[in-house]
């Protein structure tokens, strides 16, 4: 399956918080090398070896890899697009500093059954990532030249065009660094009966470059599948060719379908030509007759890290009557990361007459992280509305900060309304610190605490790890003096499914 996600900023945790990597040489040394004059000869030699073992086996070879493409890279922050191909993720974009993210040590892996030599899987793997290859042997064929590799993958794609193997083969073709790739991809778009293959090929045409006219013709074609037209628009935006914004502007004037037009707006936000994209999007945000298109443009304006973006978004918020567009402007203000934007958001959070807009401003302030903690704490202390105070607590709870945790403890222990205290306790339950668990335990077992607050503390305890929560819940269910609190502990134990809870219920029922 080909899944494309277009993002301006992606926080990536790779395969794990501690990515398992090794050198390409180390990976290849763990494989069994197969000799031969060319790719087909080596594949036949691998087949002969695989047949003797009577187990599934991999044949793998490397090739000339397209620049500016990364597969399963060990990155933390990334700007661009992610595409899921089987169990492999392709990244096209840059680091936050603008450096291309790319992996050059890639290989085609083909899993076969030994008897009939049938290919059951095709993957493109990064040789620098540790893998177990399902425990099957890997026969290493070395480097294939582009012509034999592309011809081989094209034959796989043509053999069963509606099969997932064909979809993977097309991706394999796309990541080759070869002038023939564009023509092959265009042929898939024109002739393939598989819509996923067509969509994938359209996406990669934006990466190969030089196909702006072809992609624009797909966007204009009203008889073409709408999803493909939208994919073609996105692909233009992903292209590094000059003139992308000019093409997008022309298409926006010509195309009538509102969904396709909004795809053109999104494409402009992804374009390398930021100096041209900004005024194009700003004009749509201010003047377009379709309010959803205006909202889409406003959302894209938040991606621009420039001084006038916050000013323009502030003006749009002030002049716009549509509530959804105003909310979009607030979210985009938060994304600009400027101090001026934060001041504007805080002003809305404090003074706007619309409660929904105040809460939206508070939510997006929280997305700015540590930089917004001081302002949110001050807002909580000065605010009179319990509803707004709850929104502030919710926003604060999304930020990992000891100061935030201190505030949650203060509210949970303090003299605020019971509902606010319960809200703070619920949020403390979502924090995994020892300190928060000790507080919840003490609150739930207190003899003089408010019963509603204690019930909330029991609910929060039940969200913790079973090793922590179940013994304490059993204790509360056995001994607490308040019936409502005991009932909540029993209910939480029943929902846990823990064997210790089952033993507790057996004991109670046997008496």
Buried (B, 14 or more C-beta within 10 A) or exposed (E): EBEBEBBBEBEBEBBEEEBEBEEBEEBBEEBEEBEBEEBEEBBEBBBEBBEEEEEBBBBBBBBBBBEBBBBBBBBEEBBBBBBEBBEBBBBBBBBEEEEEBBBBBBBBBBBBBBEEBEBEBBBBBBBBBEBEBEEBBBBBBBEBEBEBBBBBBBEBBBEEBEBBBBBBBBBBBBBBBBEBBBEBBBBBBEEBEBBBBBBBBBBBBBBBEEBBEBBBEBBBEEEBEEBBBBBBBBBBBBBEBEEBBEBBBBBBEEBEEEEBBBBBBBBBBBBBBBEBBBEBBBEBBBEBEEEBBBBBBBBBBBBBEBEEBBBBBBBBBEEBEBEEBBBBBBBBBBBBBBEBBBEBBBEBBBEBEEEEBBBBBBBBBBEBEEEBBEBBBEBBEEBEEEEBBBBBBBBBBEBEEEBBBEBBBEBBBEEBEEBBBBBBBBBBBEBEEEEBBEBBBEBBBBEEBEEBBBBBBBBBBBEBEBEBBBEBBBBBBEEBEBEEBBBBBBBBBEEBEBEEBEEBEEEEEEE
